[in-house]
Amino acid sequence: MIRNLGTGALLLLFLLSWSIPSYVAASGSDPNTLVIGKISHNPKKHYRYLKPMLMYVVERMRDLGITKGKIRMAKSKEHMAELLARGDVDWVTETPIAASYLHEKSGAELLLRKWKKNTSEYYTVFFSLKDGAVKKLEDLKGKIIALEDPASTTAYYLPVHAMLQSGLTPVKLRNFRETPPADKVGFVFVREEINIATLVNKGLAHAGAFSNLDWDKEDHLPSQYRAQFSIFKKLPPVVRAVELVRRDLNPALKRRLEGILLQAGDDPKAQPVLHAYQRTKKFDVLSDEQKQSIYDMYSIVDKVDRALTP
């Protein structure tokens, strides 16, 4: 990911415009504009996949008066919750952990499940060198685990929560050269999955954690590294990704957005759009049980945030 981005870069606004009369309100700041949001440390990357989907949806909302689309990036889940609560963002694509937080703090509502990268679910794997000292979670005490970033579901919140549930005490280190206390687990954020794999491979971190999808992806975990690693813990699967809308989005827009996304998987014109949108296969409806399980993830967010807040 891009490092050392300034605040301005993280708050980039991109405006795509069409000219048609309007009569249904979308964004709190502009009734003719539909705003999609993303929590991002890499706005340029996320803009590239959000723009085609936004254009596709806006073109199919003309009769509802939507003439423009805007992409709004937030630097954190807290910032995105503020934008949703103010009506500055209408629609968000996120992980289930982030979705639970946005629902709790802004009232944002789950709309659909997103089959991101052709997958409906994923799970966290903990791994270490086959000949290393870490064979189970408890072995992490006094050692270092490499994680992705503080927004990740499978490479931060879920593994840290699992450690807390096992009676371990995770502490954030400034870098992998620090030595954690003997009775705690030190963790470092390294931003990219390949960095997690590299630190473990070089013995600079005793373990790493990310998703099973990353485990199988060559550019996240090269095969020569994988041959030296073993998975010592797997966590239960969770929904891969979801689409949310702000709580007070006009019902007509909400229904139309849901309909557009649900039929996109069967629309030949949508195939390049879906591919750009993180290689999405399709969208489908979440059951009430699935929705509740995602909303309940806020307890994980709360427990981890509380444990790691100085």
N, C-alpha and C positions, 0 to 999 in steps of 0.2 A: 504494500500500500504506500501511497505518497506520504512522506513524513514532513513535519514542520510546516504544515499548511497554516496560513494565517486565518484569523477569524473570518475575514471577508471571503476567502476562498471556500470556507466551509458553509457559508451562507449564500452561495451563488443562487441567483434566481434566473431561470430561463423562460422566456416567453414565446409561445408559438401562437400566431394569431390568424383568425379567419374573420370574415365580416358578414354577420347575419343578425337580424333582430332577435332580441331576447325577451323572455317572460317568466323564466323560472330561476330563482336565486341559487347560486352555488357558493362560491367563496364569500366569506363575510366582508371582504374588501372590494370585490367586484362580482356582481351578480351574473356576468357573462362568462366567468372563468372557472374552469375546473382545475383544482390544484392537487397534484400528487406529491407526497412527501416521502423522504427516506432519511433514516439516521445514517450518517456517513462520515467516514474519515477520508474518503476518496471520492469527492464530488464528480470529477471528470469521468471516472469509471462508471459510476451509477447513472449519470446523465445519459450516457450512451445507451443503456438498456431501458431507461424509463421513457425516453422521448418517443420511440416508435409506438409503444403501447398507449401512451397518452394521446398521440395523434389519432390512433385507431379509434379510441373511445370517443374523443371529442367529435370526430367526423360523424359518429352515430348518435350524437346528442343534439344535432342541429335543430331538430323540431322542438326541443325543450329549451332552446335559446342559448345553449352553450356555444360560444363563438371562439373561445380561446382556451389554451391550456398552459399551465405554469408548473414548473418543477421547483420544489422548495426543499433544500437540504437542512438538516438539523445536526448539530455537533454532538448531541447526546439524547438519550431517551427522555431526560427531564425537559430538554428544550422542545422536543417534538410534542410532548404532552401539553406544554404551554401553547404551541401553535394550534393544536387540535382544539383545545379548550376555548381559544379565542376565535375559532372559525377561520383561521388563516390557512389551514390545510384541510382538504375534504376527504382524501383517500390516501392510505398508506399501505405499502407492501413490506412485511416484516417477518421476523422469526416469532415463534410462539412465546418465548420469554419476553421479548420486547412488547408483543401484543398484550400480554397479561398486565404489564406495567402501564401501558397506554390506556387500557380499559379502566384500571383502578384509579389512575390519576386524572384522566380527562373524560371518562365515560365512553370512549371509542368502542364501537361495536364490531365484532367479527362479521365478515360478509361471506367469504368463501375460503376453501383450502386451495392453495397453489401447489401444483406438482412441479416444484422447482427442480431443474435438472432431471426431469423425468421421474421424480421420486416423491412419494406421498409422506414418507416417514424417514427418520434417520436416528442415529444413537451415538453416544459418546464411547470411544475406546481409549483406555489408558494403555500405554505401551512403554517398553524399556528395552535395553540391550539384553539379548538372550543370556549373555554371560555376566550381566550386571548384578548389582546388589538388590534391586527392587523386583520382587516377585508378587507382591500384594500391596494393597493400599497402606497397610500398617508399616510397611518398609520405607515409606516416604518420610517418616519422622527424621528430622535433621538433614533432609536432602532437598533437592531443587527439582521442581517440575516446570516445564515450559508450556505456556498457554498463549492463546492468540491475542485477544484484546478484551477490554472490559465490557464490550457489547455482545460478545459471542454467547450463543446458547450452549453449543456442545463443547466449546473450547474455553469456557470460563464458568458460567453460572452452574451448569450441571455438574462438572467435575469438582468444583469447589464445594457445592452443596453435598456431594457424595462424601467428600473428605470430612466435612463437618458432621454428617450423620454417623461417620465411623469413629467419631471422637477425636479426630485430628484437628490441629489449629493451624490453618493456613495464614501466612503472612506475606505481604507483597515486598519483594526486593527491588532495589533500584536497577540492578543488573545481575547477570549470572556470575559475576566475580565475587559478589557478596556471599558470606557464609550465614545460613539461617541458624537460629537458635537450635540447640540439640533436641529440644522437645517440641519443635514446630516444623511445619512444611513450608519451605520458601518457594514462592512462585514468581516467575518473570513473564512479562508480556513481550512478545517478539513480533507481533503484527501479522506475519505471514506463516501459513502452514509449513512451507518448505523450511522456514527458519526453525520451527519447532523440531522437525525431523533432523535438521543439521546439528542442532545443539545436542540432541540425544545421541546422534551418531558419533559425535566428537567427544562425548563424555563430559560436556560442559553443563548438561542438565542430566539428572538421573532418570527422568521420565518425561513423557509428553502426553497430551490429551487433545484429541480433536474428533471429528466425526468419522464414522465408518466409510463415508463417501470419500473423505480425504485419504483414508488409509488405502483405498483402491485407486487413487488418482496419481498417475505417474509424476506430474509436475508438483504435486504436494508431498508425495513420498516416493522417491525414486526406487526402483526395484532393488538396486544394490544396497540401499538402506534397509528396505523391508526385509530382506533376507537375514539381516542381523538383529531384527527386532522380534519381540513377542508381545502379544496383547495379554495383559494380566488382569484386566477388568473391563466388562462391558456394562453399560447402563441401559435401562429400558428404553424402547423407542418412543419418540415424540413426533408430532406433526412437523413436517419439513418447513412449511412457510404458509402464511395466511395474508389475505387482503382485509383491511379494516376501513371503516368510514367513521367520520366524526358523528357524535351522538345526535346532533340536530341537523344533519344533512337532509335537504328536501326529500321526502319519501319518493317522489317521482324520479328524482335523479338516482336515488339508491336502488330502486327497482330496475331502472334502465341499466345502470352499471352492472348489477348482478346478472341481468339477462345477456348483456354483451359479452361478459367474461365467460359465462356458462356455454355459450354457443361458439366461442372462439376456437375451441378444439376441433370443431367440424367445419370451420370456414377456411377454404383454401387461401383466401386473401390474408388470413391471420397467421399463417404458418411462419413467415419470416418475422413477424412481430413477436410471436410466442418464443421463437428461437432467440431473438435479441433479448427478450425479457427473462434472462437467466435460463435459457433452454427449457422453458415451461412446456410441459406436455398438454396440460389442460387445467381447468378449475372445476371443483365440485363442491357440493353442499356439505357443510359440517353438521353432524348430528348434534342434538342438544347435549348429549353426554360428552362429545368431543369438545364442544364449545366450553362447557363447564370445566373440563380438564385443563384447558388452556388458561381460562380465567384463574383457576386455582394455582397456576404456576406462580402467581404473584407472591405466594408464601415463600417460594424458593428465592425470588428476587429480594424480598424483604429480609429473609434470614441471612443471605449472603451479604447484602449491603450493610446490614447492621453489624455483622461479624467483622467486616473489613473497614468499617468507618472508625477512624482514630478517636 
